[in-house]
Amino acid sequence: MIDLRSDTLTRPTDAMRKAMARAEVGDDVYGEDPTVNALQERVAEMFGHEAALFTPTGSMANVLAVASVVSPGEEVLCESSAHIARAELGAHGAISGITMRTWTHPRGKVDLGAIESMYAPDMGPFFVRTAAVSVENTHNFAGGSVLPIEELRELRAWADTVGTRIHLDGARLWNAHVATGTPLADYGRVADVLAVCLSKGLGAPVGSLMVGSADAIDAARVRRKRMGGGMRQVGVLAAAGAYALDHHVERLADDHAHARLLGEALGLDPDSVDTNIVVVDRPDAPAFVARAAEEGVRIAAVGPRAVRLVTHLDVTRADAEWAAVVLSGLAGR
């Protein structure tokens, strides 16, 4: 079975498991796990920020990050299919007490005109204030599209003029970095706070990080504990993330090439596949997914008329080529 449902399906390599077994550990609730501390310092430095906080999930990293710039009763603006709006089970409202308003873009990108028209300054005790704008790079449900750094810089410049903050959901920011060559620090400079994931394309079994100012991270550490996210000898997991950063970033280019192959087999312009995610319109999405599984290729329906394929560490070139044959045959191409 070739499994293209998500890049969260990867399993630790033998070398990663050895790194985990050798990890030096301590109690992270006390801030005494040296492997976690080293990973946090390394990732913060990568993005040009003061500090970072290791979390078990990307959703938790996003909740903590957004809460650091949006207070209860305030709002964050984001694209209508953003992960924080559609795939985190309403956590930002349920846990942090914030609201959202959205703009819509077919590729999940920044629409500065729409954002400017939606933005609500502090108008006293009558209206909800816009405290932050959230952007997602790469954008999951828009087919792994990359947000151009120039557009993010324009958003940053506008945000500075009105005094609002920028949250960057960078779960797959590593993919954007490899696809464009944009330095990670450049992405870090456009955001007040961001979240990055180690357990998707990078292949670690668990782990994300919130990145921001030292004060924001100190407050997030308290929120993390309140949410049940205090972890003890978690260096065994942080070691997997460190290994992934050492060995699995540049190889993301292979995943991107495999995704373009699959996209072309399903009738897409391969140049429209920016990274490792392919979303294809199918009027019979659930049935198409079922037929593909019968032929040994697992994909996911992401709506009644759309299917998603995601390439990753455990999908070889041969796997991608065979899946392309199977799926193009099912699609009648």
Disulfide bonds with the S-S distance in Angstrom:
none
